[in-house]
Amino acid sequence: MEIEGVEYELKPMNCPFHIMIFRESVKSYRDLPIRLSELGTVYRYERSGTLHGLMRVRGFTQDDAHLFCRPEDLATEIEKVL
């Protein structure tokens, strides 16, 4: 993809990779919860004139996390995250 004369490559969102890691092996309920997270640099195209300090930027670091747990453990896991 070319934007403003610069060639860019697209990558899928990070989320599918956490799912792939989880699905890589058979899990027992005793293995749960499984918590995966990563920090990734994200770039997006913002038209000239729409960038506003730290509110609208082209590149930033985004945290991404997924919890794999039993339904009955969900409330406890959310409390731990928050």
PyMOL commands that place a pseudoatom at each C-alpha (Angstrom):
pseudoatom trace, name=CA, resn=MET, resi=1, chain=A, elem=C, hetatm=0, pos=[0.000, 0.000, 0.000]
pseudoatom trace, name=CA, resn=GLU, resi=2, chain=A, elem=C, hetatm=0, pos=[1.363, 3.423, -0.885]
pseudoatom trace, name=CA, resn=ILE, resi=3, chain=A, elem=C, hetatm=0, pos=[0.395, 6.570, 1.025]
pseudoatom trace, name=CA, resn=GLU, resi=4, chain=A, elem=C, hetatm=0, pos=[1.845, 9.988, 0.259]
pseudoatom trace, name=CA, resn=GLY, resi=5, chain=A, elem=C, hetatm=0, pos=[4.609, 8.389, -1.805]
pseudoatom trace, name=CA, resn=VAL, resi=6, chain=A, elem=C, hetatm=0, pos=[5.697, 5.990, 0.965]
pseudoatom trace, name=CA, resn=GLU, resi=7, chain=A, elem=C, hetatm=0, pos=[5.311, 2.206, 0.643]
pseudoatom trace, name=CA, resn=TYR, resi=8, chain=A, elem=C, hetatm=0, pos=[3.660, 0.476, 3.638]
pseudoatom trace, name=CA, resn=GLU, resi=9, chain=A, elem=C, hetatm=0, pos=[2.927, -3.147, 4.480]
pseudoatom trace, name=CA, resn=LEU, resi=10, chain=A, elem=C, hetatm=0, pos=[-0.116, -4.241, 6.457]
pseudoatom trace, name=CA, resn=LYS, resi=11, chain=A, elem=C, hetatm=0, pos=[-0.139, -6.748, 9.268]
pseudoatom trace, name=CA, resn=PRO, resi=12, chain=A, elem=C, hetatm=0, pos=[-3.130, -8.398, 10.921]
pseudoatom trace, name=CA, resn=MET, resi=13, chain=A, elem=C, hetatm=0, pos=[-4.184, -7.381, 14.386]
pseudoatom trace, name=CA, resn=ASN, resi=14, chain=A, elem=C, hetatm=0, pos=[-2.290, -8.997, 17.261]
pseudoatom trace, name=CA, resn=CYS, resi=15, chain=A, elem=C, hetatm=0, pos=[-5.355, -10.775, 18.632]
pseudoatom trace, name=CA, resn=PRO, resi=16, chain=A, elem=C, hetatm=0, pos=[-5.291, -13.830, 16.313]
pseudoatom trace, name=CA, resn=PHE, resi=17, chain=A, elem=C, hetatm=0, pos=[-1.783, -14.735, 17.442]
pseudoatom trace, name=CA, resn=HIS, resi=18, chain=A, elem=C, hetatm=0, pos=[-2.885, -15.095, 21.061]
pseudoatom trace, name=CA, resn=ILE, resi=19, chain=A, elem=C, hetatm=0, pos=[-5.662, -17.416, 19.905]
pseudoatom trace, name=CA, resn=MET, resi=20, chain=A, elem=C, hetatm=0, pos=[-3.161, -19.437, 17.849]
pseudoatom trace, name=CA, resn=ILE, resi=21, chain=A, elem=C, hetatm=0, pos=[-0.824, -19.774, 20.848]
pseudoatom trace, name=CA, resn=PHE, resi=22, chain=A, elem=C, hetatm=0, pos=[-3.727, -20.947, 23.014]
pseudoatom trace, name=CA, resn=ARG, resi=23, chain=A, elem=C, hetatm=0, pos=[-4.901, -23.480, 20.422]
pseudoatom trace, name=CA, resn=GLU, resi=24, chain=A, elem=C, hetatm=0, pos=[-1.407, -24.914, 19.889]
pseudoatom trace, name=CA, resn=SER, resi=25, chain=A, elem=C, hetatm=0, pos=[-1.845, -27.629, 22.525]
pseudoatom trace, name=CA, resn=VAL, resi=26, chain=A, elem=C, hetatm=0, pos=[-4.610, -29.472, 24.335]
pseudoatom trace, name=CA, resn=LYS, resi=27, chain=A, elem=C, hetatm=0, pos=[-5.593, -27.724, 27.553]
pseudoatom trace, name=CA, resn=SER, resi=28, chain=A, elem=C, hetatm=0, pos=[-7.184, -29.006, 30.734]
pseudoatom trace, name=CA, resn=TYR, resi=29, chain=A, elem=C, hetatm=0, pos=[-9.324, -26.866, 33.000]
pseudoatom trace, name=CA, resn=ARG, resi=30, chain=A, elem=C, hetatm=0, pos=[-6.452, -27.259, 35.493]
pseudoatom trace, name=CA, resn=ASP, resi=31, chain=A, elem=C, hetatm=0, pos=[-4.219, -25.242, 33.124]
pseudoatom trace, name=CA, resn=LEU, resi=32, chain=A, elem=C, hetatm=0, pos=[-6.559, -22.261, 33.345]
pseudoatom trace, name=CA, resn=PRO, resi=33, chain=A, elem=C, hetatm=0, pos=[-6.407, -19.342, 33.606]
pseudoatom trace, name=CA, resn=ILE, resi=34, chain=A, elem=C, hetatm=0, pos=[-3.944, -18.595, 30.827]
pseudoatom trace, name=CA, resn=ARG, resi=35, chain=A, elem=C, hetatm=0, pos=[-2.988, -14.927, 30.507]
pseudoatom trace, name=CA, resn=LEU, resi=36, chain=A, elem=C, hetatm=0, pos=[-1.274, -13.593, 27.385]
pseudoatom trace, name=CA, resn=SER, resi=37, chain=A, elem=C, hetatm=0, pos=[-0.193, -10.024, 26.737]
pseudoatom trace, name=CA, resn=GLU, resi=38, chain=A, elem=C, hetatm=0, pos=[2.115, -8.023, 24.513]
pseudoatom trace, name=CA, resn=LEU, resi=39, chain=A, elem=C, hetatm=0, pos=[3.101, -4.481, 23.697]
pseudoatom trace, name=CA, resn=GLY, resi=40, chain=A, elem=C, hetatm=0, pos=[3.148, -3.616, 20.020]
pseudoatom trace, name=CA, resn=THR, resi=41, chain=A, elem=C, hetatm=0, pos=[3.855, -0.532, 17.959]
pseudoatom trace, name=CA, resn=VAL, resi=42, chain=A, elem=C, hetatm=0, pos=[0.829, 0.430, 15.892]
pseudoatom trace, name=CA, resn=TYR, resi=43, chain=A, elem=C, hetatm=0, pos=[0.792, 2.827, 12.946]
pseudoatom trace, name=CA, resn=ARG, resi=44, chain=A, elem=C, hetatm=0, pos=[-2.273, 4.307, 11.310]
pseudoatom trace, name=CA, resn=TYR, resi=45, chain=A, elem=C, hetatm=0, pos=[-2.825, 6.693, 8.472]
pseudoatom trace, name=CA, resn=GLU, resi=46, chain=A, elem=C, hetatm=0, pos=[-4.001, 10.104, 9.625]
pseudoatom trace, name=CA, resn=ARG, resi=47, chain=A, elem=C, hetatm=0, pos=[-4.562, 12.770, 7.007]
pseudoatom trace, name=CA, resn=SER, resi=48, chain=A, elem=C, hetatm=0, pos=[-2.444, 15.885, 7.223]
pseudoatom trace, name=CA, resn=GLY, resi=49, chain=A, elem=C, hetatm=0, pos=[-4.043, 18.432, 9.550]
pseudoatom trace, name=CA, resn=THR, resi=50, chain=A, elem=C, hetatm=0, pos=[-5.860, 15.847, 11.687]
pseudoatom trace, name=CA, resn=LEU, resi=51, chain=A, elem=C, hetatm=0, pos=[-2.974, 15.144, 14.050]
pseudoatom trace, name=CA, resn=HIS, resi=52, chain=A, elem=C, hetatm=0, pos=[-3.507, 16.809, 17.435]
pseudoatom trace, name=CA, resn=GLY, resi=53, chain=A, elem=C, hetatm=0, pos=[-0.682, 16.426, 19.953]
pseudoatom trace, name=CA, resn=LEU, resi=54, chain=A, elem=C, hetatm=0, pos=[-1.077, 13.163, 21.842]
pseudoatom trace, name=CA, resn=MET, resi=55, chain=A, elem=C, hetatm=0, pos=[-4.756, 12.700, 20.959]
pseudoatom trace, name=CA, resn=ARG, resi=56, chain=A, elem=C, hetatm=0, pos=[-4.328, 11.765, 17.289]
pseudoatom trace, name=CA, resn=VAL, resi=57, chain=A, elem=C, hetatm=0, pos=[-0.920, 10.409, 16.302]
pseudoatom trace, name=CA, resn=ARG, resi=58, chain=A, elem=C, hetatm=0, pos=[0.338, 8.133, 13.536]
pseudoatom trace, name=CA, resn=GLY, resi=59, chain=A, elem=C, hetatm=0, pos=[2.368, 5.774, 15.693]
pseudoatom trace, name=CA, resn=PHE, resi=60, chain=A, elem=C, hetatm=0, pos=[1.895, 4.604, 19.264]
pseudoatom trace, name=CA, resn=THR, resi=61, chain=A, elem=C, hetatm=0, pos=[2.448, 1.606, 21.527]
pseudoatom trace, name=CA, resn=GLN, resi=62, chain=A, elem=C, hetatm=0, pos=[-0.665, -0.425, 22.248]
pseudoatom trace, name=CA, resn=ASP, resi=63, chain=A, elem=C, hetatm=0, pos=[-1.049, -3.077, 24.905]
pseudoatom trace, name=CA, resn=ASP, resi=64, chain=A, elem=C, hetatm=0, pos=[-3.022, -6.163, 23.986]
pseudoatom trace, name=CA, resn=ALA, resi=65, chain=A, elem=C, hetatm=0, pos=[-4.087, -8.914, 26.391]
pseudoatom trace, name=CA, resn=HIS, resi=66, chain=A, elem=C, hetatm=0, pos=[-6.290, -11.986, 26.433]
pseudoatom trace, name=CA, resn=LEU, resi=67, chain=A, elem=C, hetatm=0, pos=[-7.505, -14.151, 29.295]
pseudoatom trace, name=CA, resn=PHE, resi=68, chain=A, elem=C, hetatm=0, pos=[-8.545, -17.750, 28.782]
pseudoatom trace, name=CA, resn=CYS, resi=69, chain=A, elem=C, hetatm=0, pos=[-10.490, -18.988, 31.792]
pseudoatom trace, name=CA, resn=ARG, resi=70, chain=A, elem=C, hetatm=0, pos=[-13.485, -21.004, 32.914]
pseudoatom trace, name=CA, resn=PRO, resi=71, chain=A, elem=C, hetatm=0, pos=[-16.812, -19.116, 32.866]
pseudoatom trace, name=CA, resn=GLU, resi=72, chain=A, elem=C, hetatm=0, pos=[-17.076, -19.314, 36.651]
pseudoatom trace, name=CA, resn=ASP, resi=73, chain=A, elem=C, hetatm=0, pos=[-13.649, -17.614, 37.005]
pseudoatom trace, name=CA, resn=LEU, resi=74, chain=A, elem=C, hetatm=0, pos=[-14.445, -14.718, 34.698]
pseudoatom trace, name=CA, resn=ALA, resi=75, chain=A, elem=C, hetatm=0, pos=[-15.504, -12.164, 37.357]
pseudoatom trace, name=CA, resn=THR, resi=76, chain=A, elem=C, hetatm=0, pos=[-12.406, -12.858, 39.466]
pseudoatom trace, name=CA, resn=GLU, resi=77, chain=A, elem=C, hetatm=0, pos=[-10.093, -12.559, 36.457]
pseudoatom trace, name=CA, resn=ILE, resi=78, chain=A, elem=C, hetatm=0, pos=[-11.642, -9.244, 35.400]
pseudoatom trace, name=CA, resn=GLU, resi=79, chain=A, elem=C, hetatm=0, pos=[-11.211, -7.894, 38.948]
pseudoatom trace, name=CA, resn=LYS, resi=80, chain=A, elem=C, hetatm=0, pos=[-7.530, -8.881, 38.870]
pseudoatom trace, name=CA, resn=VAL, resi=81, chain=A, elem=C, hetatm=0, pos=[-7.009, -7.070, 35.575]
pseudoatom trace, name=CA, resn=LEU, resi=82, chain=A, elem=C, hetatm=0, pos=[-8.717, -3.887, 36.714]
for i in range(1, 82): cmd.bond("trace and resi %d" % i, "trace and resi %d" % (i + 1))
show_as sticks, trace
zoom trace
